[in-house]
Amino acid sequence: MRPLALLVGFLAACGGSVCDNAVKAEQASNQKGALCGARTTTVHDAQKCNNNLSKCNTDDLNEINNYGACLNALPACASSNKIQWEGQRDGCINQAFQRISLTCFANIL
């Protein structure tokens, strides 16, 4: 079995694919941001992502997983920290999408 298939299988056994988990993290970050009126982030299409995971390598899957973990680690936003919160959230997005291969990026988004 290929390492990529092993990773996808392992992550699926842990409660969903990397795509499902990333989309849940995007939705949760939008809920946290709504508390202070922060701009929302794009919630991606988990089905499109799942259907095209074969275009992604192991490093890509790790980055998608790290992206979801980064968003999940965000605290709730408050009006007193809105700018900092948006900066943290944008850092999660930029870090992940700058590290994902172009082939993966083009096929899952």
Summary of the structure (lengths in Angstrom):
residues: 109
radius of gyration: 14.3
end to end distance: 26.3
largest distance: 50.1
contacts: 333
relative contact order: 0.19
helix: 73%
strand: 0%
